[in-house]
Amino acid sequence: MSVHESTLESIQQALGHRFTDTALLRQALTHRSAVSSRQGRRAPRGAVRPAETASNERLEFIGDRVLGLIMAEWLLEQFPNEPEGALGPRHASLVSRNALAPIAESIGVEHALRIAEHEEQANIRGLANIQADAMEALLGALYLDGGLDPARRFVREKWQDLLVSQITPPKDPKTALQEFVLARGSALPDYETLSMDGPSHAPRFTVAVSAMGETGEGVAGSKRQAESEAATVLLRRLNRSRKGAKDKK
């Protein structure tokens, strides 16, 4: 299940960086299922796992912080007069899974990931949370191999369109839905977790939200994200109903 050299080359080209330590690159593209399946057992407590056999979880941890820092400094440059209350929602949107997953897809992360065969059969490779986590891991690997500059160059290139499109600070879907219904004198949205299935490292939550006589459902790898997606569906539905009612008048 090793990543082919040509695939590694294409990822490096997309990142705009040639790795001095290619073990970091391989680690960033290794899902934890691929590690556990090699030995069929856990490493002894306290053992140091070589980068070539480690998963991308630790790199994901640092990559999340690297992206957060790069995005924070960029937003301060782009919006020098905005208060923290406006910068916060911009930042949250730009470092979210919804931002990371399409960028990961655009550089071929889905096809470069090393994943255990049983997880391949579960079709987790294309899940947004799996790709977003790998993208964070790649940013962590970029930082550890070359410092902040190559990570900053990549982020500013790939996130440019997303940042420019934020004419006004975005609202998270749950906040937007709540404001929508309260402005119309309706009760607060009611969220319900319908199911949770899938393996522990790639769970799937299904959540429903109801308000103003309508319901929306969302499915994601975390309860919070599923609630957000359900709110997006319901808000879109309520806006369509509102527009339809206006058109009939």
Phi and psi in degrees as GROMACS dihedral restraints (atoms count N, CA, C in turn):
[ dihedral_restraints ]
;  ai    aj    ak    al  type     phi  dphi    fc
    3     4     5     6     1   -70.1    20    10
    4     5     6     7     1   150.2    20    10
    6     7     8     9     1   -76.8    20    10
    7     8     9    10     1   127.3    20    10
    9    10    11    12     1   -64.7    20    10
   10    11    12    13     1   145.8    20    10
   12    13    14    15     1   -58.2    20    10
   13    14    15    16     1   -36.5    20    10
   15    16    17    18     1   -65.7    20    10
   16    17    18    19     1   -32.2    20    10
   18    19    20    21     1   -69.4    20    10
   19    20    21    22     1   -42.0    20    10
   21    22    23    24     1   -60.1    20    10
   22    23    24    25     1   -39.8    20    10
   24    25    26    27     1   -63.3    20    10
   25    26    27    28     1   -43.9    20    10
   27    28    29    30     1   -65.9    20    10
   28    29    30    31     1   -35.6    20    10
   30    31    32    33     1   -67.1    20    10
   31    32    33    34     1   -42.3    20    10
   33    34    35    36     1   -62.1    20    10
   34    35    36    37     1   -39.7    20    10
   36    37    38    39     1   -64.2    20    10
   37    38    39    40     1   -41.4    20    10
   39    40    41    42     1   -65.9    20    10
   40    41    42    43     1   -36.2    20    10
   42    43    44    45     1   -76.2    20    10
   43    44    45    46     1   -18.6    20    10
   45    46    47    48     1    71.8    20    10
   46    47    48    49     1    31.4    20    10
   48    49    50    51     1  -151.9    20    10
   49    50    51    52     1   131.8    20    10
   51    52    53    54     1   -99.0    20    10
   52    53    54    55     1   121.3    20    10
   54    55    56    57     1   -73.8    20    10
   55    56    57    58     1   133.3    20    10
   57    58    59    60     1   -74.2    20    10
   58    59    60    61     1   -40.7    20    10
   60    61    62    63     1  -109.5    20    10
   61    62    63    64     1    93.3    20    10
   63    64    65    66     1   -68.8    20    10
   64    65    66    67     1   -15.5    20    10
   66    67    68    69     1   -62.4    20    10
   67    68    69    70     1   -33.2    20    10
   69    70    71    72     1   -64.0    20    10
   70    71    72    73     1   -41.3    20    10
   72    73    74    75     1   -64.7    20    10
   73    74    75    76     1   -44.7    20    10
   75    76    77    78     1   -63.2    20    10
   76    77    78    79     1   -39.8    20    10
   78    79    80    81     1   -64.0    20    10
   79    80    81    82     1   -41.3    20    10
   81    82    83    84     1   -61.9    20    10
   82    83    84    85     1   -24.0    20    10
   84    85    86    87     1  -103.7    20    10
   85    86    87    88     1    17.2    20    10
   87    88    89    90     1  -111.4    20    10
   88    89    90    91     1   110.5    20    10
   90    91    92    93     1   -71.3    20    10
   91    92    93    94     1   148.6    20    10
   93    94    95    96     1   -63.6    20    10
   94    95    96    97     1   -22.7    20    10
   96    97    98    99     1   -64.2    20    10
   97    98    99   100     1   -32.1    20    10
   99   100   101   102     1   -70.6    20    10
  100   101   102   103     1   -27.9    20    10
  102   103   104   105     1   -74.9    20    10
  103   104   105   106     1   -49.5    20    10
  105   106   107   108     1   -66.2    20    10
  106   107   108   109     1   -27.8    20    10
  108   109   110   111     1   -77.0    20    10
  109   110   111   112     1   -17.7    20    10
  111   112   113   114     1   -69.7    20    10
  112   113   114   115     1   -45.4    20    10
  114   115   116   117     1   -98.8    20    10
  115   116   117   118     1   -25.5    20    10
  117   118   119   120     1    75.7    20    10
  118   119   120   121     1     8.8    20    10
  120   121   122   123     1  -155.3    20    10
  121   122   123   124     1   161.9    20    10
  123   124   125   126     1   -78.5    20    10
  124   125   126   127     1   154.0    20    10
  126   127   128   129     1   -70.0    20    10
  127   128   129   130     1   152.8    20    10
  129   130   131   132     1   -57.2    20    10
  130   131   132   133     1   148.1    20    10
  132   133   134   135     1   -57.2    20    10
  133   134   135   136     1   130.4    20    10
  135   136   137   138     1    88.1    20    10
  136   137   138   139     1    -8.1    20    10
  138   139   140   141     1   -71.6    20    10
  139   140   141   142     1   144.9    20    10
  141   142   143   144     1   -92.3    20    10
  142   143   144   145     1   123.0    20    10
  144   145   146   147     1   -92.3    20    10
  145   146   147   148     1   125.1    20    10
  147   148   149   150     1   -59.0    20    10
  148   149   150   151     1   151.0    20    10
  150   151   152   153     1   -58.5    20    10
  151   152   153   154     1   -33.8    20    10
  153   154   155   156     1   -64.7    20    10
  154   155   156   157     1   -22.5    20    10
  156   157   158   159     1  -115.3    20    10
  157   158   159   160     1    10.2    20    10
  159   160   161   162     1   -94.9    20    10
  160   161   162   163     1   155.3    20    10
  162   163   164   165     1   -83.7    20    10
  163   164   165   166     1   177.6    20    10
  165   166   167   168     1   -88.7    20    10
  166   167   168   169     1     9.0    20    10
  168   169   170   171     1   -65.7    20    10
  169   170   171   172     1   -41.9    20    10
  171   172   173   174     1   -68.2    20    10
  172   173   174   175     1   -37.7    20    10
  174   175   176   177     1   -67.9    20    10
  175   176   177   178     1   -34.4    20    10
  177   178   179   180     1   -61.3    20    10
  178   179   180   181     1   -40.5    20    10
  180   181   182   183     1   -58.2    20    10
  181   182   183   184     1   -48.8    20    10
  183   184   185   186     1   -76.7    20    10
  184   185   186   187     1   -32.5    20    10
  186   187   188   189     1   -63.8    20    10
  187   188   189   190     1   -34.9    20    10
  189   190   191   192     1   -59.8    20    10
  190   191   192   193     1   -42.2    20    10
  192   193   194   195     1   -72.1    20    10
  193   194   195   196     1   -37.3    20    10
  195   196   197   198     1   -62.8    20    10
  196   197   198   199     1   -47.9    20    10
  198   199   200   201     1   -61.0    20    10
  199   200   201   202     1   -42.1    20    10
  201   202   203   204     1   -60.3    20    10
  202   203   204   205     1   -43.1    20    10
  204   205   206   207     1   -66.7    20    10
  205   206   207   208     1   -48.0    20    10
  207   208   209   210     1   -59.8    20    10
  208   209   210   211     1   -42.7    20    10
  210   211   212   213     1   -69.0    20    10
  211   212   213   214     1   -37.5    20    10
  213   214   215   216     1   -63.3    20    10
  214   215   216   217     1   -46.0    20    10
  216   217   218   219     1   -67.6    20    10
  217   218   219   220     1   -34.5    20    10
  219   220   221   222     1   -67.1    20    10
  220   221   222   223     1   -42.5    20    10
  222   223   224   225     1   -65.2    20    10
  223   224   225   226     1   -36.6    20    10
  225   226   227   228     1   -63.0    20    10
  226   227   228   229     1   -35.7    20    10
  228   229   230   231     1   -69.7    20    10
  229   230   231   232     1   -45.3    20    10
  231   232   233   234     1   -75.5    20    10
  232   233   234   235     1   -30.3    20    10
  234   235   236   237     1  -129.2    20    10
  235   236   237   238     1    68.1    20    10
  237   238   239   240     1   -65.3    20    10
  238   239   240   241     1   -18.2    20    10
  240   241   242   243     1  -106.0    20    10
  241   242   243   244     1     1.4    20    10
  243   244   245   246     1   -84.4    20    10
  244   245   246   247     1   141.8    20    10
  246   247   248   249     1   -76.1    20    10
  247   248   249   250     1   167.7    20    10
  249   250   251   252     1   -58.1    20    10
  250   251   252   253     1   -34.7    20    10
  252   253   254   255     1   -63.1    20    10
  253   254   255   256     1   -24.5    20    10
  255   256   257   258     1   -92.1    20    10
  256   257   258   259     1   -34.4    20    10
  258   259   260   261     1   -68.4    20    10
  259   260   261   262     1   -34.0    20    10
  261   262   263   264     1   -57.8    20    10
  262   263   264   265     1   -51.6    20    10
  264   265   266   267     1   -63.0    20    10
  265   266   267   268     1   -35.6    20    10
  267   268   269   270     1   -60.9    20    10
  268   269   270   271     1   -48.2    20    10
  270   271   272   273     1   -61.1    20    10
  271   272   273   274     1   -46.7    20    10
  273   274   275   276     1   -59.7    20    10
  274   275   276   277     1   -39.7    20    10
  276   277   278   279     1   -67.9    20    10
  277   278   279   280     1   -40.7    20    10
  279   280   281   282     1   -76.1    20    10
  280   281   282   283     1   -20.0    20    10
  282   283   284   285     1  -105.7    20    10
  283   284   285   286     1     8.5    20    10
  285   286   287   288     1   -77.9    20    10
  286   287   288   289     1   167.6    20    10
  288   289   290   291     1   -58.8    20    10
  289   290   291   292     1   -36.7    20    10
  291   292   293   294     1   -64.1    20    10
  292   293   294   295     1   -25.9    20    10
  294   295   296   297     1   -86.2    20    10
  295   296   297   298     1   -41.5    20    10
  297   298   299   300     1   -69.7    20    10
  298   299   300   301     1   -44.3    20    10
  300   301   302   303     1   -61.0    20    10
  301   302   303   304     1   -46.0    20    10
  303   304   305   306     1   -63.8    20    10
  304   305   306   307     1   -33.7    20    10
  306   307   308   309     1   -69.0    20    10
  307   308   309   310     1   -41.4    20    10
  309   310   311   312     1   -59.0    20    10
  310   311   312   313     1   -43.3    20    10
  312   313   314   315     1   -63.2    20    10
  313   314   315   316     1   -38.3    20    10
  315   316   317   318     1   -67.4    20    10
  316   317   318   319     1   -23.6    20    10
  318   319   320   321     1  -103.8    20    10
  319   320   321   322     1     6.5    20    10
  321   322   323   324     1    86.3    20    10
  322   323   324   325     1    21.0    20    10
  324   325   326   327     1   -60.8    20    10
  325   326   327   328     1   -39.3    20    10
  327   328   329   330     1   -53.3    20    10
  328   329   330   331     1   -42.4    20    10
  330   331   332   333     1   -83.8    20    10
  331   332   333   334     1   -14.7    20    10
  333   334   335   336     1   -92.6    20    10
  334   335   336   337     1   -14.9    20    10
  336   337   338   339     1   -66.9    20    10
  337   338   339   340     1   140.5    20    10
  339   340   341   342     1   -94.5    20    10
  340   341   342   343     1   118.9    20    10
  342   343   344   345     1  -134.4    20    10
  343   344   345   346     1   143.3    20    10
  345   346   347   348     1   -62.9    20    10
  346   347   348   349     1   151.6    20    10
  348   349   350   351     1   -59.5    20    10
  349   350   351   352     1   -40.7    20    10
  351   352   353   354     1   -67.4    20    10
  352   353   354   355     1   -27.8    20    10
  354   355   356   357     1   -78.9    20    10
  355   356   357   358     1   -30.0    20    10
  357   358   359   360     1   -59.1    20    10
  358   359   360   361     1   -42.3    20    10
  360   361   362   363     1   -66.4    20    10
  361   362   363   364     1   -27.3    20    10
  363   364   365   366     1   -82.2    20    10
  364   365   366   367     1    -4.1    20    10
  366   367   368   369     1    61.6    20    10
  367   368   369   370     1    44.6    20    10
  369   370   371   372     1   -87.8    20    10
  370   371   372   373     1   -13.2    20    10
  372   373   374   375     1   -55.0    20    10
  373   374   375   376     1   -40.0    20    10
  375   376   377   378     1   -89.5    20    10
  376   377   378   379     1     2.5    20    10
  378   379   380   381     1   -66.8    20    10
  379   380   381   382     1   140.9    20    10
  381   382   383   384     1   -59.8    20    10
  382   383   384   385     1   -40.0    20    10
  384   385   386   387     1   -69.0    20    10
  385   386   387   388     1   -33.7    20    10
  387   388   389   390     1   -66.7    20    10
  388   389   390   391     1   -44.3    20    10
  390   391   392   393     1   -69.3    20    10
  391   392   393   394     1   -39.8    20    10
  393   394   395   396     1   -63.9    20    10
  394   395   396   397     1   -41.8    20    10
  396   397   398   399     1   -62.7    20    10
  397   398   399   400     1   -41.0    20    10
  399   400   401   402     1   -66.6    20    10
  400   401   402   403     1   -35.1    20    10
  402   403   404   405     1   -65.0    20    10
  403   404   405   406     1   -41.4    20    10
  405   406   407   408     1   -62.6    20    10
  406   407   408   409     1   -40.2    20    10
  408   409   410   411     1   -62.7    20    10
  409   410   411   412     1   -39.3    20    10
  411   412   413   414     1   -64.8    20    10
  412   413   414   415     1   -38.3    20    10
  414   415   416   417     1   -64.8    20    10
  415   416   417   418     1   -37.9    20    10
  417   418   419   420     1   -63.9    20    10
  418   419   420   421     1   -41.3    20    10
  420   421   422   423     1   -66.2    20    10
  421   422   423   424     1   -40.4    20    10
  423   424   425   426     1   -57.2    20    10
  424   425   426   427     1   -46.9    20    10
  426   427   428   429     1   -63.5    20    10
  427   428   429   430     1   -45.9    20    10
  429   430   431   432     1   -68.1    20    10
  430   431   432   433     1   -32.1    20    10
  432   433   434   435     1   -84.3    20    10
  433   434   435   436     1   -38.0    20    10
  435   436   437   438     1  -127.9    20    10
  436   437   438   439     1    -0.7    20    10
  438   439   440   441     1    90.6    20    10
  439   440   441   442     1  -171.7    20    10
  441   442   443   444     1   -73.5    20    10
  442   443   444   445     1   -29.5    20    10
  444   445   446   447     1   -59.9    20    10
  445   446   447   448     1   -50.6    20    10
  447   448   449   450     1   -64.5    20    10
  448   449   450   451     1   -34.4    20    10
  450   451   452   453     1   -66.3    20    10
  451   452   453   454     1   -42.3    20    10
  453   454   455   456     1   -63.9    20    10
  454   455   456   457     1   -43.1    20    10
  456   457   458   459     1   -60.3    20    10
  457   458   459   460     1   -44.8    20    10
  459   460   461   462     1   -63.7    20    10
  460   461   462   463     1   -47.7    20    10
  462   463   464   465     1   -61.7    20    10
  463   464   465   466     1   -44.2    20    10
  465   466   467   468     1   -68.5    20    10
  466   467   468   469     1   -27.4    20    10
  468   469   470   471     1   -76.0    20    10
  469   470   471   472     1   -49.1    20    10
  471   472   473   474     1   -80.0    20    10
  472   473   474   475     1   -26.4    20    10
  474   475   476   477     1   -96.3    20    10
  475   476   477   478     1    -0.5    20    10
  477   478   479   480     1   -55.2    20    10
  478   479   480   481     1   -49.9    20    10
  480   481   482   483     1   -63.4    20    10
  481   482   483   484     1   -38.7    20    10
  483   484   485   486     1   -64.0    20    10
  484   485   486   487     1   -43.5    20    10
  486   487   488   489     1   -67.4    20    10
  487   488   489   490     1   -44.6    20    10
  489   490   491   492     1   -63.7    20    10
  490   491   492   493     1   -32.6    20    10
  492   493   494   495     1   -71.8    20    10
  493   494   495   496     1   -13.1    20    10
  495   496   497   498     1   -84.1    20    10
  496   497   498   499     1    76.5    20    10
  498   499   500   501     1   -64.3    20    10
  499   500   501   502     1   -42.2    20    10
  501   502   503   504     1  -121.6    20    10
  502   503   504   505     1   154.6    20    10
  504   505   506   507     1   -57.8    20    10
  505   506   507   508     1   129.8    20    10
  507   508   509   510     1   -73.3    20    10
  508   509   510   511     1   154.4    20    10
  510   511   512   513     1  -107.2    20    10
  511   512   513   514     1   141.8    20    10
  513   514   515   516     1   -68.3    20    10
  514   515   516   517     1   149.4    20    10
  516   517   518   519     1   -56.5    20    10
  517   518   519   520     1   -36.9    20    10
  519   520   521   522     1   -66.2    20    10
  520   521   522   523     1   -40.6    20    10
  522   523   524   525     1   -66.4    20    10
  523   524   525   526     1   -43.2    20    10
  525   526   527   528     1   -62.2    20    10
  526   527   528   529     1   -41.0    20    10
  528   529   530   531     1   -65.6    20    10
  529   530   531   532     1   -43.7    20    10
  531   532   533   534     1   -61.3    20    10
  532   533   534   535     1   -44.3    20    10
  534   535   536   537     1   -64.6    20    10
  535   536   537   538     1   -36.6    20    10
  537   538   539   540     1   -61.7    20    10
  538   539   540   541     1   -50.1    20    10
  540   541   542   543     1   -73.2    20    10
  541   542   543   544     1   -37.3    20    10
  543   544   545   546     1   -66.1    20    10
  544   545   546   547     1   -35.4    20    10
  546   547   548   549     1   -65.3    20    10
  547   548   549   550     1   -18.0    20    10
  549   550   551   552     1  -108.4    20    10
  550   551   552   553     1    16.3    20    10
  552   553   554   555     1    70.9    20    10
  553   554   555   556     1    20.5    20    10
  555   556   557   558     1   -97.5    20    10
  556   557   558   559     1   166.3    20    10
  558   559   560   561     1   -71.7    20    10
  559   560   561   562     1   160.2    20    10
  561   562   563   564     1   -61.2    20    10
  562   563   564   565     1   149.4    20    10
  564   565   566   567     1   -59.5    20    10
  565   566   567   568     1   145.9    20    10
  567   568   569   570     1  -113.1    20    10
  568   569   570   571     1   117.8    20    10
  570   571   572   573     1  -100.3    20    10
  571   572   573   574     1   140.4    20    10
  573   574   575   576     1  -139.9    20    10
  574   575   576   577     1   127.7    20    10
  576   577   578   579     1   -81.1    20    10
  577   578   579   580     1   114.4    20    10
  579   580   581   582     1   -83.1    20    10
  580   581   582   583     1   -37.1    20    10
  582   583   584   585     1  -162.2    20    10
  583   584   585   586     1   160.7    20    10
  585   586   587   588     1  -143.7    20    10
  586   587   588   589     1   117.8    20    10
  588   589   590   591     1  -140.9    20    10
  589   590   591   592     1  -173.7    20    10
  591   592   593   594     1    90.6    20    10
  592   593   594   595     1   168.9    20    10
  594   595   596   597     1   -67.4    20    10
  595   596   597   598     1   162.3    20    10
  597   598   599   600     1   -62.0    20    10
  598   599   600   601     1   -32.6    20    10
  600   601   602   603     1   -86.5    20    10
  601   602   603   604     1    -7.4    20    10
  603   604   605   606     1  -144.7    20    10
  604   605   606   607     1    61.6    20    10
  606   607   608   609     1   -70.3    20    10
  607   608   609   610     1   159.6    20    10
  609   610   611   612     1  -128.9    20    10
  610   611   612   613     1   115.6    20    10
  612   613   614   615     1  -100.7    20    10
  613   614   615   616     1   136.1    20    10
  615   616   617   618     1  -114.9    20    10
  616   617   618   619     1   121.1    20    10
  618   619   620   621     1  -125.8    20    10
  619   620   621   622     1   140.9    20    10
  621   622   623   624     1  -115.5    20    10
  622   623   624   625     1   145.8    20    10
  624   625   626   627     1  -131.4    20    10
  625   626   627   628     1   137.4    20    10
  627   628   629   630     1  -124.2    20    10
  628   629   630   631     1   141.3    20    10
  630   631   632   633     1  -167.3    20    10
  631   632   633   634     1   143.9    20    10
  633   634   635   636     1    54.1    20    10
  634   635   636   637     1    35.0    20    10
  636   637   638   639     1    78.3    20    10
  637   638   639   640     1     7.9    20    10
  639   640   641   642     1  -122.7    20    10
  640   641   642   643     1   161.1    20    10
  642   643   644   645     1  -135.3    20    10
  643   644   645   646     1   144.2    20    10
  645   646   647   648     1  -130.8    20    10
  646   647   648   649     1   147.7    20    10
  648   649   650   651     1  -121.2    20    10
  649   650   651   652     1   148.2    20    10
  651   652   653   654     1  -137.8    20    10
  652   653   654   655     1   146.3    20    10
  654   655   656   657     1  -127.7    20    10
  655   656   657   658     1   129.3    20    10
  657   658   659   660     1  -159.3    20    10
  658   659   660   661     1   177.4    20    10
  660   661   662   663     1   -82.6    20    10
  661   662   663   664     1    -4.4    20    10
  663   664   665   666     1  -139.6    20    10
  664   665   666   667     1   154.6    20    10
  666   667   668   669     1   -62.2    20    10
  667   668   669   670     1   -42.1    20    10
  669   670   671   672     1   -61.3    20    10
  670   671   672   673     1   -45.0    20    10
  672   673   674   675     1   -68.8    20    10
  673   674   675   676     1   -36.6    20    10
  675   676   677   678     1   -64.4    20    10
  676   677   678   679     1   -39.2    20    10
  678   679   680   681     1   -62.7    20    10
  679   680   681   682     1   -41.5    20    10
  681   682   683   684     1   -62.4    20    10
  682   683   684   685     1   -42.7    20    10
  684   685   686   687     1   -69.0    20    10
  685   686   687   688     1   -36.6    20    10
  687   688   689   690     1   -64.0    20    10
  688   689   690   691     1   -41.1    20    10
  690   691   692   693     1   -63.2    20    10
  691   692   693   694     1   -38.7    20    10
  693   694   695   696     1   -62.0    20    10
  694   695   696   697     1   -44.6    20    10
  696   697   698   699     1   -62.9    20    10
  697   698   699   700     1   -45.8    20    10
  699   700   701   702     1   -67.7    20    10
  700   701   702   703     1   -41.1    20    10
  702   703   704   705     1   -62.8    20    10
  703   704   705   706     1   -40.0    20    10
  705   706   707   708     1   -63.5    20    10
  706   707   708   709     1   -41.1    20    10
  708   709   710   711     1   -65.8    20    10
  709   710   711   712     1   -42.5    20    10
  711   712   713   714     1   -66.9    20    10
  712   713   714   715     1   -37.6    20    10
  714   715   716   717     1   -65.8    20    10
  715   716   717   718     1   -38.5    20    10
  717   718   719   720     1   -65.4    20    10
  718   719   720   721     1   -41.9    20    10
  720   721   722   723     1   -63.4    20    10
  721   722   723   724     1   -39.8    20    10
  723   724   725   726     1   -65.4    20    10
  724   725   726   727     1   -43.0    20    10
  726   727   728   729     1   -65.3    20    10
  727   728   729   730     1   -40.8    20    10
  729   730   731   732     1   -62.7    20    10
  730   731   732   733     1   -38.2    20    10
  732   733   734   735     1   -66.7    20    10
  733   734   735   736     1   -36.6    20    10
  735   736   737   738     1   -67.9    20    10
  736   737   738   739     1   -38.3    20    10
  738   739   740   741     1   -66.2    20    10
  739   740   741   742     1   -27.7    20    10
  741   742   743   744     1   -77.1    20    10
  742   743   744   745     1   -18.7    20    10
